[in-house]
Amino acid sequence: MMGLGVTELVVILVIVIVLFGASRLPQIGRGLGEGISNFKRSLKSGKEESEESENES
């Protein structure tokens, strides 16, 4: 199975800290959160638009 264990997550976290530095992690997290939020919002609006166009037909 391809699950991530605790050890793998710790290694990934250490690599991210080394690459970006601890001071930039909050900025990266905020940017990721905003990106995910915008993506979900666009999916929702696209679904609503497709439902409206189906109702018009």
Secondary structure as the mmCIF struct_conf table of DSSP 4:
data_model
#
loop_
_struct_conf.conf_type_id
_struct_conf.id
_struct_conf.beg_label_comp_id
_struct_conf.beg_label_asym_id
_struct_conf.beg_label_seq_id
_struct_conf.end_label_comp_id
_struct_conf.end_label_asym_id
_struct_conf.end_label_seq_id
HELX_RH_AL_P HELX_RH_AL_P1 VAL A 6 PHE A 20
TURN_TY1_P TURN_TY1_P1 ALA A 22 ARG A 24
HELX_RH_AL_P HELX_RH_AL_P2 LEU A 25 GLU A 56
#
